[in-house]
Amino acid sequence: MNTEFIVSLIGADRTGLIKQLIQKTHDLKGQWLSSKFSTLEGRFAALIKLSVPERHEQQLKDFFCSQDELTAQFNPAKETLSSHETTLKLNIEASDRFGLINEITDRLLSLGIIITHMKCNRIAVIDIGGSLLSTDITLNLPAETQPQEVINKLEKLADHAVITIIE
């Protein structure tokens, strides 16, 4: 019988790290069911949902914990929330200002929306004498929330905000 869990990893990035983690999982007859990785300035972060035979669970966890300069945390896998049925992917572009990301997340929270992915970039724009915030965001909407309602609320946060649905 297999068991499922999620491992969160954070630490120093290095060549071949992902391959090493995948190979050990495979060697123990496990599977990666879902994963997300990111690197930033030599740092590595990952969320991995795994399925592994119960008899190999501790061995795999011990392997993850034994990696130099990498911290591992384990949590049981859970079913997704059924009240959040619609996924919406957006790109938000607006003149950047202090607190804008905070206001975006506050607005989404007020609608009961779960943020599952968010990537923000600030781009210097000489013509406007400041910077542009470009954010790709993936949201899980409550069943009763319409995508256009979300877009309308976000457009009110900044002058000249452009919200685009990513297909």
Secondary structure, 3 states (H helix, E strand, C coil): CEEEEEEEEEEECCCCHHHHHHHHHHHCCCEEEEEEEEEECCEEEEEEEEEEEHHHHHHHHHHHHCCCCEEEEEEECCCCCCCEEEEEEEEEEEECCCCHHHHHHHHHHHCCCEEEEEEEEEEEEHHHCEEEEEEEEEEEEECCCCHHHHHHHHHCCCCCCEEEECC
